Amino acid sequence: MMKYLQRLGRSLMLPVAVLPAAAVLMGIGYWIDPDWGTGSAFAAFLIKAGSSIIDNIPILFAVGVALGMAKTRDGSAALSGLVGFLVVTTLLSPDSVAMLKGIDVEAVDPAFENIKNAFIGILSGLVAANMFNRFSEVQLPDALAFFSGKRLVPIMTSAVMLVVSGILFFVWPIVYGWLVAFAEAIVGLGAGGAGLYGFFNRLLIPTGLHHALNSVFWFDVAGIADINNFWSGNGTKGITGMYQAGFFPIMMFGLPAAALAMYHTAKTKRKKQAASLLMAAGFASFLTGVTEPLEFSFMFLAPALYVVHAVLTGLSLFIAAAFHWTAGFTFSAGLIDFSLSSALPLANQPYMLLLQGLGFAVVYYVLFRFLITKFNLKTPGREDDEMIESEEDEVATSKGDSKKDRFATMAAQIYAGLGGDENVTSLDNCTTRLRLEVKDMDKVDQAKIKATGVPGINVIDKHNIQVVVGTNVQFVADEMEKLRK
């Protein structure tokens, strides 16, 4: 189950990665005309182009999850995800439900007015991926041969979604009611609820389950839709965005300050190498809000520090929500999204988040430096000495290489550290991590893999392992695919 949920988390990153395009388009459009394009055709064009992405997040999820969860990344799986979504949302639209029940549309349960949501998109993608995995290689009798294999997948998806629609006809109003009750319970806690959300959001990062939590507050699963409402201007100033704003002080200031603390506490002979990892990861966190390379650099080396990080994240969301300071993002809480969102109508005193961030930078730096030195935590640059020589040798061999050669060298060493063809059974990647299956975890040489300078390694179970590479992971994965026989 854990492996399945982690694959789902990885699959959700594909559609989520599309959202920055909407931020750029809507942000520029609003800068041109703060009246949402009523006075400028060009601004209206950009805003509508951006909203075309934001408003169709459920469809993106249906396609992305189907593609990511399928055994091979095939277009027929993605098409089937779309087909499944269209079937269920058409059958369970208010008009259709009213017709099936023989009642007026106004009398239809409000749950069906929200059937086009992220949950239904994810469910459609999961069904489509399962149908692809089961039927993409099925051969039908000659008379029906045209519908064999991949052509059979969207047909079977449609059939299954008919059954799913029948079940949801009765179940969805109940499930939706539970989700709304859960959301209202958190919302009812006000700033405290935002703080709890921030804490568990970070705490679930290692498992990938934070995406399930995010979907409740960021997307329209339970009616909150914090991201969509903030960017579309439909909400309450100082309230809408409360589940996003507190991340900016952490990702733009807190984590980079933590990286600086880890650099300053690194062993003298390891500072240069630690700097190449920590400063790049810190800059990525500040600029784009992509935090995994930095978080994974100490998550498993010093788990106590990561718990502290989760607590501070919750505290940041609590403070921002308590003072009603709001800003929003479409991808993550970095400088780019902060700049784009600060001019939006629902942004409330966003500059205070910068001041809050400076305060958190001091807290992160002092606290991380104290804990690292006090308890001799093995953060980057403080690993045991027996790992130093082999790591430095590997770094030296890659000096002067082109970027392509560097990725090829890194891929070759990681693959060798995993045990090569004899041990690696599958290879995939998400936004920042290599996700691999191996026959025997005992044959994996973690020291050899870490010697490439990767931020971290996450052993899931006796057959599944993740190697955190960073935002260049795709290039490393491509080079590793070339090595497989």
C-alpha positions, 0 to 999 in steps of 0.5 A, spaced: 500 500 500 505 504 501 509 503 495 502 504 491 501 511 495 508 513 493 507 512 486 500 516 486 504 522 489 509 521 484 504 521 478 501 527 481 507 531 480 506 531 473 500 535 472 502 540 478 508 542 474 504 545 469 501 550 474 507 555 474 505 556 466 498 559 469 501 563 474 506 567 469 500 568 464 495 570 470 500 574 474 503 578 467 495 579 465 493 582 472 500 586 472 498 589 465 490 590 468 489 590 475 481 590 473 482 582 470 483 585 463 476 589 462 480 595 460 486 591 456 484 585 451 491 583 451 491 582 459 484 579 458 487 574 453 493 572 458 488 571 464 483 567 460 489 563 458 492 562 465 485 560 468 484 555 462 489 551 466 487 553 473 480 551 472 481 544 469 486 542 474 481 535 475 482 534 468 490 534 468 490 530 474 486 525 471 491 525 465 497 525 469 495 520 474 493 515 468 500 516 465 504 516 471 500 510 474 501 505 468 506 500 467 509 504 461 508 511 459 503 511 454 498 515 450 493 511 450 493 511 458 492 518 458 487 518 453 483 513 458 484 517 464 480 523 460 475 518 457 474 516 464 473 523 467 468 525 462 464 519 463 463 520 470 462 527 470 457 527 465 453 522 468 453 525 475 452 532 473 446 536 476 442 535 470 443 528 469 442 526 476 435 531 476 433 527 470 435 520 473 431 522 479 426 525 476 426 532 480 428 539 478 435 541 478 434 545 484 433 539 488 439 535 486 444 534 492 449 540 492 455 534 492 453 533 485 455 541 483 462 539 485 463 532 481 468 536 477 474 536 482 481 533 484 478 527 487 474 525 481 480 526 477 485 522 481 480 516 481 479 516 473 486 516 472 487 510 477 481 506 474 484 508 467 491 506 469 489 499 472 485 498 465 491 499 461 496 495 466 490 489 465 488 490 458 493 493 454 496 487 451 490 483 451 488 479 444 481 479 442 478 474 437 480 475 429 473 478 428 474 483 434 482 484 433 481 492 431 479 493 438 485 489 441 491 491 445 491 499 447 485 500 443 481 496 448 483 500 454 479 506 453 473 502 452 474 498 458 475 504 462 468 507 460 465 500 462 468 500 469 467 508 470 459 506 468 459 502 474 463 507 478 458 512 476 453 508 479 456 507 486 458 514 486 451 516 485 449 513 492 456 514 495 458 521 493 453 525 497 455 521 503 463 522 502 462 529 500 459 530 506 465 527 510 470 531 506 466 538 508 465 536 515 473 535 516 475 541 512 470 545 516 473 542 522 480 545 520 477 551 518 474 552 524 480 552 528 482 558 524 490 559 524 491 553 529 488 549 523 493 552 518 499 551 523 497 543 524 496 543 516 503 546 515 506 541 520 503 534 517 504 537 510 512 537 512 512 531 516 509 527 510 514 529 505 518 522 506 512 518 504 509 522 498 503 522 502 503 530 503 499 530 496 493 527 499 493 532 505 494 538 500 488 536 495 483 537 501 486 544 502 489 547 495 484 544 491 476 543 490 475 536 494 472 539 500 470 546 497 476 550 500 480 550 493 485 555 496 489 556 490 484 556 485 480 561 489 486 566 491 488 566 484 481 567 481 480 572 486 474 569 489 474 569 496 476 573 502 482 578 503 486 576 509 483 569 509 483 566 502 491 563 501 492 562 509 494 555 507 499 557 502 502 564 505 506 561 511 510 556 506 513 563 503 517 564 510 520 557 510 522 556 503 524 563 501 528 564 508 528 558 513 530 553 509 536 557 505 538 559 512 538 552 514 543 550 508 547 556 511 548 553 518 549 546 515 555 549 511 558 553 516 558 546 521 561 542 515 568 539 516 573 544 514 576 539 508 568 538 506 566 545 506 567 546 498 563 539 496 558 541 502 557 548 499 556 545 492 550 541 494 547 546 500 548 552 496 544 550 490 539 547 493 538 553 498 537 557 492 532 553 488 528 553 495 528 560 495 527 562 487 522 556 486 520 553 492 523 546 490 525 544 497 526 536 496 533 536 494 535 540 501 530 537 505 532 530 503 539 532 504 538 532 512 532 528 512 535 521 514 542 523 516 538 527 521 531 526 522 530 530 529 532 536 525 527 534 520 521 534 525 524 541 528 523 543 520 516 540 520 514 544 527 517 550 524 513 550 518 507 549 522 508 555 526 510 559 520 503 558 517 500 559 524 503 566 524 501 568 517 494 566 518 493 569 525 495 576 522 492 575 516 498 576 511 496 572 505 500 570 498 499 564 494 502 560 489 501 555 483 507 551 484 511 552 490 512 558 495 518 561 492 520 568 489 517 567 482 510 565 485 511 570 491 512 576 486 506 574 481 501 573 487 503 579 491 499 584 486 493 579 486 487 582 489 487 577 495 494 578 497 494 581 504 500 585 506 505 580 503 511 584 504 510 582 512 511 575 510 518 577 507 519 580 514 517 574 517 521 570 513 527 574 515 525 572 523 525 565 521 531 565 517 535 567 524 531 562 528 533 556 523 540 558 522 541 558 530 537 552 531 540 548 526 547 550 528 546 549 535 543 542 534 548 540 529 554 541 533 550 539 540 548 532 538 554 532 532 548 530 527 551 527 521 548 533 516 552 534 509 559 535 510 559 531 517 559 524 514 564 519 517 571 520 515 571 513 511 566 516 506 571 522 504 576 519 500 572 515 495 567 521 495 572 526 493 576 521 488 569 521 484 568 528 484 575 529 482 574 524 476 568 528 474 572 535 474 572 538 467 566 534 464 561 537 460 554 537 463 552 531 459 558 527 461 557 529 468 550 526 468 553 520 464 558 519 470 553 520 475 548 515 472 553 510 471 556 510 478 549 510 481 547 504 477 553 501 479 552 502 486 545 499 485 548 493 483 547 494 475 543 490 471 543 484 475 540 487 481 535 493 478 528 491 476 525 497 474 527 505 474 523 511 474 523 518 476 519 524 479 520 531 479 527 530 483 528 523 485 530 516 482 525 511 484 527 504 483 526 497 485 532 492 486 532 485 487 536 485 493 537 491 498 543 488 501 547 489 494 546 496 494 552 500 496 549 507 499 556 510 500 558 509 492 551 512 490 552 518 495 559 519 493 556 522 487 554 528 491 546 526 491 542 530 496 540 523 499 537 516 499 531 513 501 530 506 502 522 504 502 523 497 503 527 491 502 526 492 494 524 499 493 529 505 494 529 512 492 535 517 490 534 524 490 538 528 485 534 534 484 531 538 478 536 535 473 533 528 475 530 527 468 537 527 465 540 522 470 534 517 469 535 518 461 543 516 462 541 510 466 536 508 461 542 507 456 545 503 461 540 498 462 540 492 457 
